[in-house]
Amino acid sequence: MSNETTRTSQTALVATEKLMVGAIEANLPDKPVHRLLSWDSLDGANADKKNYPVESDLGAASGGTEGTDLTSNTEIGMGATKAVTTSEGVAIKAVITEKTVRKRLGGLGFSTVLGAFQSEDIGALTTLLAPEVRRMTAMAMQKIEADCIAILDDASNSVGSTGVDIGISTMLQAIYQAETQQMHLPRSQRGFVLTPNQVHELNLEAAVTGGGYGGGLWSQNIDYSLFNAPGDEAMMDGLRGSFAGYRVYQYDSELALSVNGGADVGGFFGCLGSPNRSPDSYGGKVPYGVLLWDQPLTFRFQYDASLRAMEIIPTAEYAASELVDNNGVSIVSDAP
């Protein structure tokens, strides 16, 4: 075995001198995109796959002639079923020794640590190993977020050009493209998902290149709150502002979707969902994507007596997938 967490791993928390109560937390990426998909669950099902039936477009009806028998039948068929299969998307392990927990900041008695380790009581261990649980949870959620971001460029239709900054015209083209695709959900449930670099390039064009300070943009009654700093609560959900009446969400630059071999980054415009609504609840008119859970993020603990250490094992089984291709438009622009 290797990479066990020993006292050497956490030297900074072993109290050889006075330390602050909590270590300074790492700067971690925001994770709004997984909350912009419709959530579904396979918990209790006897399969790890869910099929979402899709209707085909029957086209317009034909006319007839009075007193004439209708000889042609209309076949009311179905389109290709969307199959979403879950897998163990998160599966990591850390091993932390008894002595590390006993000797780090705060100090705990031998019997307290050994008793908690040998009991394998999930509640006690989650409390005792709270710093490790918190940091491994962040690891797991970052992986889930990245998998959800990855489907944003699965849409067949895209706007923007490789090597070219995003602009106001690109945003308008995305809105127009959505109209030509006959998106399912009403406009109030559509929105943009962009990288910080894309938001920055839009603001530069709006404030300097296009509208200019005191220019035409600012004298018009238009909706461009994207330029303003959002409130703290809004940014917790990734909401950066609005453009032409559509919400604009910003996802983290660390997780920016790499397009065209890294030359570009990916954004999105389309039908957004909610963790509180499964695709079944929309009555057939569903958002662009789904986050299908088979097993939520779960922590397991296993004591290794020979190593005098505890194994911490978080896992999650899920799948992030596009549901309706026409309910999304990919946005391509030059990487920073």
N, C-alpha and C positions, 0 to 999 in steps of 0.2 A: 504494500500500500504506500501511498505518498500523499503529500499535501495535508497531513493532519494539522489541526489547529492546536499548537502547543503554546507554552508561555513565550517562546521566542516569537511566535506569530503576533502576539498581542503585548509585546514589551511595553508599548505606550500606555497600556492599561494596568500594568503591574505597579502597585503603589510603592515605589522606592523613593518618591518625593511627592510633594503636594500636587494634585491634579484637579482640573475642573470636573464637576460631577458627571457631565456627559461629553463624549468625544464630539468634535465638530463634524457634522454630517457631511457626506460627500455631496457634490453638486450633481443631481440626477435629472434625467430628462422628464419633461411633462408627458402625460399619457392620456390625451383626450380622445384619440381616434376610436379606441375599442368601445367607447360609450356612444359613438355615433352610428353604430350598427344595431340592427335588431337582434336581440338575444333569444336563443332557443335552447332547449334542454332535452337530452336523452336519458336523464337520470331515471332509473327504473325500467328502461326499455331493454329488450333482449337482443339489441343490435347496436353496432357502433356507427351506423349510417342512417341518414334520414333522406327520403326522397320527397322533393317538392314538385308535384305535377304542374305542368305548364300548358296553358291553352294555346292553340294555334289561332292565327288570324284567318277567319273564314271569308274575309273580304265583303264586298257589298252584295246584297241580294239582287237577283235578276227579276225581270218583269214577266207577265204572262198575257194571254189573250182570252177573253171571255168565251166560255164554252169549249175551250181546248184543254185536253188532258195534259197535265204536267208529267213529262216522261223522264226528266233528269232528276236524279237524287243529289242532295247536298250531303257530302260526307262530313260529319261533325267529329273530326279527329282531334288529336292532342299533339302539342309540340314535344320536343325532347325534354324528358324529365330531368330536373336538376338534382343530382345526387351529391350529398355532402357527407364525407367520411371523416370521423374524428380520429385523432392519434394522440400519443403522449407527447404533447408539445413542450412540456416542462418536466424535466427529470434531472435533478441535481442533488449532490450530497456533500455534506461537510462533516468532518469528524473533529470534535473538540474534547480535549482531555479533562479529566477531573481536576488536575492540578491547575490548569489554566483558569477554570471557573473559581477555584478556591482562592487563588492568589491575586486575581485582578482586582481592580478598584472596588472597594467595599468590603472585600474579604469575607469568606464564608467558612464555617466549620467543616471538617472532614465528614462527619456523620450526616450533616445536612445535605451536602452535595452527593455523597454516595447513596444516601437514602432516596433522594429524588431520582438519581440516575437509574438505580436498580428497580424502582417502582414503575418506571416508564409511564408515569401518570402524565397525560398530555397537558392538562392544565398547569401542573406544577412545573413541568419542563418548559412550557411556553413562557412562563413567568421568569424562571431561572435563566433561560437562554434568550431572553427578549431581544438583546442587541443582535444576535445572530438571526433570529426569526425575522426581525424587521428588515435586515439587510438582504436576506435571501428572498423575502417577499418582493422587495424592490427589483431584484434580479428577475424573478419570475414574471412580474407584471411588465417589465421592459420587453421580455421575449413575446408575451401575448400582444402587447402594443405593436411591436415590429411586424408580427404576423398579420395584424389587422391593416396596418399601413400598406403592406405588400399587395393587397388586392385593389388598391386605389388605381393602379395603372393597368388593371385587367380589362377595363372597358375597351371595346373595340374601336370606338371613335375618340379622337383626341383633337385638341386645338393647341396652338402655339407651335414654335419651330425650334429645332435643335440649335444651340448656340446663341439664341436670341433671348434677351430679357423679357419677362412677362410685362404686359402693358394693359392699359384700360381697354384697348381694342380686343385683347385676348379674352378678358373677362366677359365682354359683350358677346364675343363669338361663342363662348361656352354656353351662355344663356340662350343664344339663338340655336345652337346645335341641340340643346335639350328640347327646345320646342319642336324641332324637326323629328326628334325621336319619340315624341308622344309619351313623355314620361308619365308614370302612373300617378304618383302622389301630387297633391296640390302644391302650388308655388310656396305656400307657407312652410312646407316640409322639405324644401330644397335648400341647399346651401353649398358654400365653398369650403374646401379644406386645403390650406396652403402652408408652405414652409415659411419661416421667418424671412428668408432671403426674398421670396416672392412678394411678401407683404411690403418689405423695404423698397423693392423696385417699383411697386405700384405707387407707394407714397412719394417716391422721388419724382415719378412722372407727373403725378397729380399736383404736387406742390411746387415743383420747380420747372420741369420740362414742359408740361402741358398747361396747367392752370396758372402757374407762377404766383409768387406772392402778390396778393391783391389783384390777381388776374381773373379771367372769365369764369374759371371753375368756382371760385368762392363767391361770386355775385349771383350764382344761380341757386334755385331751390332744388338741390339734388341731394340724394342720400349717399354720403361717403364718410360715415363715422369710423371707417377703418383707419383713418388718419389719427384719431384721438386715442389717448391711453385708456384702455378699458379698466373697469373697477377690478379689485382683487378677486372678488367672488366670481365674476365672469371669467377671468383668466384661469381659475381653477378648473373650469370646464372647457378651456381652450377657446372660448369665444373672444375673438379679437375686435369685432365690430360688424359693420354691415356695408354692403355695396349694392346699390340699386334695389334696396329692399330685401336682399338676400343675406342671411347670416354668413359670416366669414369666420371659420375656425382656423387656428394656427397650431400645427403640431411641431414637435421639437426638432431643431436642426441636427441634433446628434443622430436622429432616426430618419433623416431626410431620405426619401425614396430615390435611389440612384437609377437613372435612365440613360440609355444609349452609352453604356460602358463607363458611366460616371461623368460624361460630358454635360448631362442635364439633371435636373431634379423634377419630381413629379408632384403635381397638385391634382385637385378633383373638384368637379361640380356635379351635383346630382341629388337624388332622393336619400335623405338621411333618416336613420332609425333611432331607436331608443332601447336601452337595456330593459325597460319596463314593458316592452311590447314584443311578443313573438310574431313571426311572420303569419301565423295562423289567425292572429287577431285583426289583421288588416282587411280581411274579406277578399283576398286575392290580389289587391293592389298593394304590393309590398315595396320596402326600400331596396336600395341597390345591393346591400350586403347583409350577411348574417354572421354572428358569432355563436356557433353551436357548441354547447357544453355537454360533455359526457361525464366528466368529473371535475368539480371546481378545484381551485388551488387548495391542496391539503398537505398538512405537515405530519410526517411519521417520525417516530423516535425509536432507536434501537440501541440498547446498551451492549458494548463490546467489552466483556470482562477482561479478556487477555490483553487488550490495549488500554484498559482503564479509561475508556472514552465513550462518548455518546455520538451516534450517527444521527444527523439531522437530514431528513430527506423530504423536500417539498416536490410534489408532482401535480400536474394538471393535464386533463385530456380534453381536447377541444378541436375545432376547425374554424378558421375564418374563410369565408367564401363569398364570391359574387353570386347574387341570386338572379337578378334581371339585368342583362347587359345594357339594354336600352335605357336603364334608369341611372346611368352614369356617363360622364364625359371626363376623360383624362386631360390634364393640363401639363404641357411640357414647356420648360423654360431653362435658360442657361444656368449651370451650376455656379455657385459663388466662387 
